[in-house]
Every structure is written in C-alpha cells, then in structure tokens.
Amino acid sequence: MRVWLGSIKIAWKYLATLVTGFAISCVAAAPSIIITNQPAYGSTSDVAGVVLNATPGAYAVAVFIYVPGYGWVSKPTCAQPLSAIQSNGNWSADITTGGADTNATRIAALVVSTNYNEPCVLGATFLPSNVFARAVASAVVTRQSPGLRWLSFSGYDWWVKTSSGPVGPGPNYFSDRTNNVWVDAICQLIVRITSRSNQWQ
C-alpha cells in the first residue's frame, strides 16, 4: 500500500511539473492581418479584412495603395489615415478617393497603434521603411492590371515596368519587352539593358 501511494505522489509531482512547464511556455499569439476583400482592378469597392490578436481600441489599420506612374498614397485620406478595427476584428477602407486610385496595382494594410502619426504618404516611389517599423503586422497584395505585363518569379507575381519617357528611379527608360525581362527554363530572372531608338532601356 505504501508503494502504491508513493507512486501516486511521484506521478502527481510529474503532472504538476508538466502543467507548470506548459503555463510558462504559453504566450499570447502575435497580431496578424488578413485582406479578405481585395477589390478588382478598376473597381471602386472598399478593401476589407480582419485583424487577429490585437485589441481594437489600441490598434487601427493604416492602408496605402500604389498607383503606377504616381507612387504610394495614404488611404482613405491624409486627414483620415487610419481605419478602425471593429470589436469582431473586421476593418474596411475606401481606397478610391480621387485621381487614378482605381488603377492601383498594390495594396498595403498595416496594423499600427492608434497614436500612429507618421507623415502622409503622397506619391512615394517606395513605402517608407519607418511605416513598416511601426507596424505590429502587415499584409501587401498585388492586383494585376489587364494592360500591364506580369511575370511569375520566386513565388510572387511581378509587374514589369515600362515607360515612354525617363522616369524614376533614375530617371531611366523602362521596357517590358520579353527580350528585356524574362524567366528562363531553370527559373532564373534575366534582365537585359538594350539600346533602342538611341535610348538605353
């Protein structure tokens, strides 16, 4: 009988150690954001999604779009740069408040603190790195324009830039021709600079 009781005590101590160890290693999940409604190219619909593991009152969503030929833009507006997160985690933002917004090819949504106060982004070539540095989660999606050339490389779809005049970065002339940019038979990205009509592209 003593042996049996002793075995129970040993087993109980072992179980208590496991439970304690589990409690110590259990941590809160990191915030994340998912875009559940990505408007089609040319659409005026709102972008929408859900934020997980973030307190709605403490966080909001900062949305940016990339318009080819112009750059990155804060949305909905510079006066209203943040979209509220509802109690169920849902959020939405109007991304077509003017100009050529319906032609945006990229949409970025970042979970930031409600006291986020970075300067407005208007026509930036690249989304400022400090914007991502202040976010606790982010999602960036690409939507394809029917009139643009795209290629698949390294698990992503890439828009191939073209221009009729010199543009940034540079300024340079850009060509989307298949003999300037392509992916070869062994999945390597090939980029060539060519001279055409006395212009290097």
C-alpha positions in Angstrom: 0.0 0.0 0.0 2.8 2.4 0.8 4.4 1.7 -2.6 1.2 2.5 -4.3 0.7 5.8 -2.5 4.3 6.7 -3.2 3.7 6.0 -6.9 0.7 8.4 -6.9 2.8 11.1 -5.2 5.5 10.7 -7.8 3.0 10.8 -10.7 1.3 13.9 -9.2 4.6 15.7 -8.9 5.4 14.8 -12.6 2.0 16.0 -13.8 2.4 19.3 -11.8 5.7 19.8 -13.5 4.2 19.3 -16.9 1.4 21.7 -16.2 3.7 24.4 -14.8 6.0 24.0 -17.7 3.1 24.4 -20.1 1.9 27.5 -18.4 5.4 29.1 -18.6 5.8 28.4 -22.3 2.3 29.6 -23.3 2.5 33.1 -24.8 -0.1 35.3 -26.5 -0.3 35.0 -30.2 1.2 37.8 -32.2 -1.2 40.2 -34.1 -1.9 39.5 -37.7 -3.9 41.0 -40.5 -5.7 39.3 -43.5 -7.1 41.1 -46.5 -10.4 39.2 -47.2 -11.8 41.6 -49.8 -9.4 42.7 -52.5 -11.2 44.9 -55.0 -10.6 44.0 -58.6 -8.5 46.4 -60.8 -10.7 49.3 -61.9 -13.3 48.7 -59.1 -14.4 51.4 -56.6 -15.2 48.9 -53.9 -13.6 49.2 -50.4 -10.7 46.9 -49.3 -11.6 44.9 -46.2 -10.2 42.3 -43.9 -9.8 41.0 -40.4 -7.2 41.7 -37.7 -6.4 38.9 -35.2 -4.9 39.1 -31.7 -5.0 42.9 -31.4 -7.2 45.0 -29.1 -9.4 47.1 -31.3 -9.2 50.1 -29.0 -5.4 50.1 -29.0 -4.8 49.4 -32.7 -6.1 50.6 -36.1 -5.3 49.8 -39.8 -3.1 52.1 -41.9 -3.8 51.5 -45.6 -1.7 52.5 -48.6 -2.1 51.9 -52.4 0.5 52.1 -55.2 -0.6 53.8 -58.4 1.7 53.2 -61.3 3.2 56.4 -62.6 2.4 58.2 -59.3 3.5 56.1 -56.3 2.3 55.1 -52.9 -0.6 57.0 -51.3 -2.2 57.0 -47.8 -5.8 55.9 -47.8 -8.6 56.9 -47.3 -7.0 60.4 -47.0 -4.2 62.2 -45.3 -6.7 63.7 -42.9 -8.1 60.2 -42.1 -5.0 57.9 -42.4 -6.4 55.2 -40.1 -9.3 52.7 -40.4 -10.9 51.5 -37.2 -10.9 47.8 -36.2 -14.4 46.6 -35.1 -14.9 44.6 -32.0 -15.0 41.4 -34.1 -11.7 42.3 -35.7 -13.2 43.4 -39.1 -12.0 46.5 -40.8 -12.5 48.3 -44.2 -11.1 51.3 -46.0 -12.1 53.4 -49.0 -9.1 53.3 -51.4 -10.7 55.2 -54.3 -11.0 58.7 -53.0 -9.6 60.5 -56.1 -7.3 60.6 -59.1 -6.4 57.3 -60.7 -6.9 55.2 -57.5 -8.9 52.6 -59.3 -5.7 51.8 -61.2 -3.7 50.9 -58.1 -1.7 47.7 -58.5 -0.7 47.2 -54.9 -2.5 47.5 -51.6 -0.7 47.5 -48.2 -2.6 47.2 -44.9 -0.6 47.6 -41.6 -1.8 47.2 -38.0 -0.5 50.2 -36.1 -1.1 51.8 -32.7 -4.0 54.3 -32.6 -1.5 57.0 -31.8 0.3 56.4 -35.1 1.2 59.8 -36.6 3.6 59.3 -39.4 3.6 61.9 -42.2 1.1 61.4 -45.0 2.4 59.4 -48.0 1.7 61.1 -51.3 3.5 59.8 -54.4 6.4 58.0 -52.8 8.4 55.6 -55.0 8.7 53.2 -52.1 6.6 52.8 -49.0 8.8 54.4 -46.2 10.6 51.8 -44.1 9.6 53.5 -40.9 6.0 52.8 -41.8 6.7 49.1 -41.5 8.9 49.6 -38.5 5.9 51.0 -36.5 3.5 48.2 -37.5 2.9 45.1 -35.5 1.5 43.2 -38.5 1.2 43.8 -42.3 -0.2 42.4 -45.5 0.7 43.5 -49.0 -1.2 42.2 -52.0 -0.8 42.8 -55.8 -3.7 43.1 -58.2 -3.0 42.7 -61.9 -3.9 45.4 -64.5 -5.1 43.9 -67.7 -2.9 46.3 -69.7 0.3 45.5 -67.9 2.8 42.7 -68.4 3.3 40.4 -65.4 5.7 37.5 -64.8 6.0 35.0 -62.0 9.3 34.7 -60.2 10.3 33.4 -56.8 6.8 32.8 -55.7 5.5 36.3 -56.5 3.8 38.0 -59.4 5.8 40.9 -60.7 4.6 43.9 -62.7 7.1 44.7 -65.5 7.6 48.4 -65.7 7.5 50.3 -69.0 7.7 54.0 -69.8 7.7 56.2 -72.9 10.0 58.8 -71.2 12.6 58.9 -68.5 11.1 58.1 -65.0 12.3 57.1 -61.6 14.2 55.5 -60.3 16.9 57.1 -62.4 15.4 58.8 -64.3 15.6 55.9 -66.8 13.6 54.4 -69.8 12.0 51.1 -68.9 10.9 48.4 -71.3 8.5 45.5 -70.6 9.5 43.6 -73.7 10.2 39.9 -73.4 13.8 40.3 -74.6 14.5 42.8 -71.7 12.9 40.9 -68.8 12.1 37.1 -68.6 12.3 34.0 -66.5 14.4 31.3 -68.2 13.9 27.5 -68.3 15.7 27.0 -64.9 13.6 29.7 -63.2 16.3 32.4 -63.2 15.2 36.0 -63.7 17.0 37.6 -66.6 17.2 41.4 -67.0 18.9 43.0 -70.1 19.7 46.6 -70.9 19.1 47.2 -74.6 19.6 50.2 -76.9 16.5 51.0 -78.9 15.9 54.2 -81.0 19.1 55.8 -79.4 17.8 55.1 -75.9 19.0 52.7 -73.4 16.1 50.8 -71.9 
